[in-house]
Amino acid sequence: MKTLIASLALGLFSLSAAAADVTRGGELVKKYNCASCHGADFNKPIDPSYPKLGGQHADYLAHALRAYKRGAGANGRVNAIMALQVQPLSNRDMDDIGAYLASLPSQLVVKK
């Protein structure tokens, strides 16, 4: 039973990861001008309080975008700019954006 559950979980994860389109994600970040706030390489935001996105985990980024879309409700995030930016995005769009940003070089560090 544990093997079946593990196989299903891995299979579902693989399907969602394979479904994300990095190229399309790159087109979407250009279309929605994400670099205007998060920087041209997505690692130098215009404000230090804005997150560095390049190299971040794809699933985390997609989850964060969905949380901005949910807004202040259950498990949502509150930011007026991001709330407006994500409204037209579908779940597929958010997965593709996450995959694209995850494919970029990262300046994130665990320890200094």
C-alpha positions in Angstrom: 0.0 0.0 0.0 2.8 2.4 0.9 4.5 1.6 -2.4 1.3 2.4 -4.3 0.8 5.7 -2.6 4.5 6.7 -3.1 4.2 5.7 -6.8 1.1 7.8 -7.3 2.6 10.8 -5.5 5.7 10.6 -7.6 3.7 10.1 -10.8 1.5 13.1 -10.1 4.6 15.3 -9.3 6.3 14.2 -12.5 3.2 15.0 -14.6 2.9 18.5 -13.1 6.6 19.2 -13.5 6.6 18.0 -17.1 3.5 20.1 -17.9 5.3 23.4 -17.1 6.7 25.1 -20.2 9.8 27.2 -19.5 9.8 29.0 -22.8 6.2 30.0 -22.4 7.0 31.1 -18.8 9.7 33.4 -20.3 7.2 34.9 -22.7 4.7 35.5 -19.8 7.2 37.3 -17.6 8.0 39.6 -20.5 4.3 40.1 -21.3 3.5 41.1 -17.7 6.8 43.0 -17.3 7.9 41.3 -14.1 11.4 42.6 -14.5 10.2 46.1 -13.9 10.1 45.3 -10.2 12.2 42.2 -9.8 15.1 43.3 -12.0 16.2 42.3 -15.5 17.8 39.1 -14.2 15.2 38.6 -11.5 17.9 38.8 -8.8 18.2 42.6 -8.5 14.7 43.9 -7.5 14.2 47.7 -7.5 13.3 47.6 -3.8 15.1 45.5 -1.2 11.8 44.3 0.2 10.9 42.7 -3.2 12.0 39.0 -3.5 14.8 37.7 -5.7 13.0 35.2 -8.0 15.8 33.8 -10.2 16.6 30.2 -9.3 13.9 29.9 -6.7 11.9 26.6 -6.6 9.3 26.4 -9.3 6.6 25.0 -7.1 7.2 27.6 -4.4 6.9 30.4 -7.0 3.7 28.9 -8.5 2.3 28.6 -5.0 3.1 32.2 -4.1 1.5 33.4 -7.3 -1.7 31.5 -6.4 -1.6 32.9 -2.9 -1.5 36.5 -4.3 -4.4 35.6 -6.5 -6.4 34.4 -3.5 -5.6 37.6 -1.6 -6.2 38.2 2.0 -8.4 35.1 2.4 -7.3 31.6 3.5 -3.6 31.2 3.0 -3.4 34.2 0.8 -0.8 36.9 0.4 -1.6 40.6 0.5 0.2 43.0 -1.9 -1.8 45.4 -4.0 0.6 45.3 -7.0 0.9 41.5 -7.1 -2.8 41.0 -6.6 -3.5 43.0 -9.8 -0.6 41.4 -11.7 -1.8 37.8 -11.1 -5.5 38.2 -11.7 -5.4 37.3 -15.5 -3.0 34.3 -14.9 -4.3 30.8 -15.1 -2.8 27.9 -13.0 -0.9 26.8 -16.1 0.5 30.4 -16.5 1.7 30.3 -12.9 3.3 26.9 -13.3 5.1 28.1 -16.5 6.3 31.3 -14.9 7.6 29.3 -11.9 9.4 26.9 -14.2 11.0 29.8 -16.1 12.2 31.6 -13.0 13.5 28.4 -11.5 15.6 27.8 -14.6 17.5 31.1 -14.1 20.8 31.5 -12.2 20.3 32.1 -8.5 21.9 34.5 -6.1 20.1 32.9 -3.2 22.3 31.7 -0.4 21.7 29.4 2.5 24.7 30.5 4.6 27.2 33.4 4.4 
